[in-house]
Amino acid sequence: MDRTIIPIASGKGGVGKSFIAANLSIALAGLGKKVIAADLDFGGSNLHTCFGMHNTHPGIGDYLRAHYGKLEDLLVKTNTDNLQFLAGDARSPFMANMHHAQKLRLVQNLRKLDCEFLILDLGSGSTFNTLDFFGMTRLGLLVATPEHTSIMNMLTFLKLFAFRIIERTVPRNKSVEKKLRELYKLSVSEGLLTVGNMLNEISVIDKEYAEKAKQNWSLYRPRIVFNKCESPGDLELIKDLQNTLDENLMLHVDFFGCLYSDSAVPKTFYERKPLNESSPSSFIQDDINLLADRINRLWTQPIRNSSDLLIANANKVFIQRQS
């Protein structure tokens, strides 16, 4: 069975990452897809609450600590057909500090799970573990709100992700590693450290390494979803954001979704139910369904003019809802 892995991350907490991970999983399952939603937010696992489930199931923490036989043995049925849930570490604390060998074992076994879509709810921020889980595929999904702090934290996440990919491109090179450590320690007053600057500095030491790192980084194409939007005007930031991504990170992204603010969201948390049970006719449920359909049809291919297409669609939806 072909498997699509979608790690979902955010530069900061509070942007709705877990809410989107859970309800997107439900929407994809509603399209007849075999879906597994896994909670990889180690140190803050709470994806089960978005499904209306209790923290009673052994999960990844138990698997790594107690050496359960197979990861798939920990999959739990949900109230949604075609959807299974894999709990995180809520019953096994301190997994946020898992060893490298544990992380490799987990990644290898996550890739073996039998499903069509594997949705990974990652922790907020830019820890090495989160960056490495996000790098399990070239096409991760980032959630941000239109607020300045959220955008800046997302850019920080992508910058650190770029550095992580670059330093792990080829076998260890002590001279390059030393240079990278020097670059990481640069103060703000010494100038902005961009991906281009980093590659130029590495090229002086090892041109082949720098070229391989550049080629490898060019393969990544994250998808960005804006959550908690109030109007299409919130997306005016996209042009400046794309320029920053081009100039500082040498990164192409696809602007993949716009979810409008809806009072149905806090209601789901109050009732401890997913959207399809709490507010099935809400606008936010429509937005989630639209995102699921877009992922089902277009996830594996780059989208030309994604910014223009998203803005046009956001305007269309907004106008329809005002009538």
Residue, then its C-alpha position, 0 to 999 in steps of 0.5 A: m500500500d502506498r503510504t503518505i507521511i504528513p508530519i505537522a509542526s508549528g514554530k510556536g504553540g497555540v496555533g491549532k496544530s493538534f486540532i488540525a492534525a486530529n480533524l484532518s485525520i478524521a476528514l481523510a478517513g471520511l474520504g475512504k482513506k486508511v489513516i493513522a494519527a500518531d502523537l509525536d508531541f513528546g513532553g506534551s502529548n494531548l492529541h487523544t483529547c482532540f479525538g475525545m479519547h481518554n489517556t488510558h492507552p499505552g503508546i510510543g513512550d511505552y513502546l520505546r521504554a518497555h520494548y513492546g513487540k510491534l508498534e502496530d500492536l499499540l494502534v487504537k480504534t477510534n469512533t471514525d471508520n478507517l482511522q486508528f490512533l497511536a498514543g504518545d508519551a503521556r503515560s511515560p514521562f521524559m520521552a522528549n529527551m529520547h536517545h538517538a537510537q530510540k529515535l531511529r528505531l521509532v522512525q523506522n517502525l513508523r515507516k512500516l505502519d500499514c496505512e495510506f496516510l500517516i499523520l504525525d502531530l509533532g511538538s511545537g518549536s525546534t528541538f532536534n527531535t521535532l526537526d528530525f521527525f519533520g524531515m521524515t518526508r520532503l513535504g511536511l505541513l506547517v501551521a501558523t496564524p497570521e500573527h507576527t510572532s507566529i510567522m517569525n517563529m515559523l521562519t525560525f523553525l524553517k531556518l533551523f530545519a535547513f541547518r539541520i538538513i545541511e549538517r546531516t547531508v554527508p558523512r562527518n567532516k570535522s572542518v565543516e563541523k567546526k565552521l558550522r559551530e562558528l557560524y551558529k555562534l555569530s551574534v545578531s550584530e555580526g549579520l544575519l546567517t542565511v542558508g546562502n551564507m552558510l553554503n558559501e562558507i562551507s564551499v570554501i572548505d569543501k565545495e563538493y559538500a556544499e553542492k550536495a547540501k544545496q541539492n539536498w535542501s532544494l528537494y524539500r518543499p513544506r506546505i503552509v496552512f494559515n489558521k485562525c484567519e479573520s478575513p482574506g486580508d490576513l493573507e496579504l503577508i504571503k508575498d513578503l513571506q515568500n520573498t523572505l523564504d527565497e532570500n534567506l532560506m533558498l526555500h520553495v513552499d506551497f501555501f496550502g490552506c486557509l482556515y477561518s476562525d470559528s466559535a465551533v473550535p473552543k466548543t470542541f475542546y469544551e465538549r471533548k469531541p472532534l468537529n464531526e461530532s461537536s459541530p459537523s455543519s460548522f464553517i471550520q469543518d468545511d475548511i478542514n474538509l477542503l484541506a483534506d480534499r486538497i491533500n488527497r488530490l494534490w499532496t505529492q505534486p508542487i502547486r504553481n502559483s500556490s499563493d495566488l490560488l490560496i488567496a483567490n480561494a480564501n476570498k471566494v469562501f469569505i464572500q460566500r459566507q457573508s451572503 
